[in-house]
Amino acid sequence: MELRKRNARAPLSIFVAIPLFLLQLGAITAQINHGEYSTSTQPSVNSPSTAASTRLLTEKQLTLGFRWGRRWRRNKVNRASREFLFAHNIVRARVGEPPLEWDGRLAAYARMWAKQRVGDCRLVHSNGPFGENIFWAAQNNWKPRDVVKVWADEDKFYNGRSNSCEPGQMCGHYTQIVWRDSTKVGCASVDCSNGGVYAICVYNPPGNYDGENPFGSYDVQVQLGLLREDPPAAVVNPF
């Protein structure tokens, strides 16, 4: 199909519109020079409408600021929760355990107990129906992943063949993290009155049962490459 070229000649209406536009522009310029378009056409700063508009604007700014602050605090909590959960699941993934799920009710329980420890931040357990890992440090610059790493580093004291901790060492925090039957977790941390930090993670179902292996049955141990030459022994309970 052959393409046709448009006619380059301008229509007659353009030649009529340009002079009219120039005449209107000249009239507006003359009105401005004679003060007809002065600032009196704008609402007075002291007029009721302006005051109302200013008041509404201020209220909107306050409302937006409040909502932003509330959202920031909520996201801050969510970030800490995700960091606690991610750090746990990294440790579990290394030994072939399924990931934990975050449980809001467990987190609420953890926050309740953590708030009770603000005054002293002693390493005291709640003695509730769940499994627990607790942590305390003299500085409050510890992030959730740092807290979980301290617990997870106890793996060097755990003897997979005998299913026990090395004498004089603690490994129960690690075994609770990787306990196969535990499926949910909730954590919380608070700044102590003395400047330190107290953290607690709560697990359900709980782990660290005497005579049981954190990784499950003997067959599971074979699949994970953690075959033992002797039957499982009792896990030393650090609590």
Secondary structure, 3 states (H helix, E strand, C coil): CCCCCCCCCCCHHHHHHHHHHHHHHHHHHHHHHCCCCCHHHCCCCCCHHHHHHHHHHHHHHHHHHHHHHHHHHHHHHHHHHHHHHHHHHHHHHHCCCCCCEECHHHHHHHHHHHHHCCCCCCCCCCCCCCEEEEEEECCCCCCHHHHHHHHHHHHHHEECCCCEECCCCCCHHHHHHCCCCCCEEEEEEEECCCCCEEEEEEEECCCCCCCCCCCCCHHHHHHHCCCCCCCCCCCCCCC
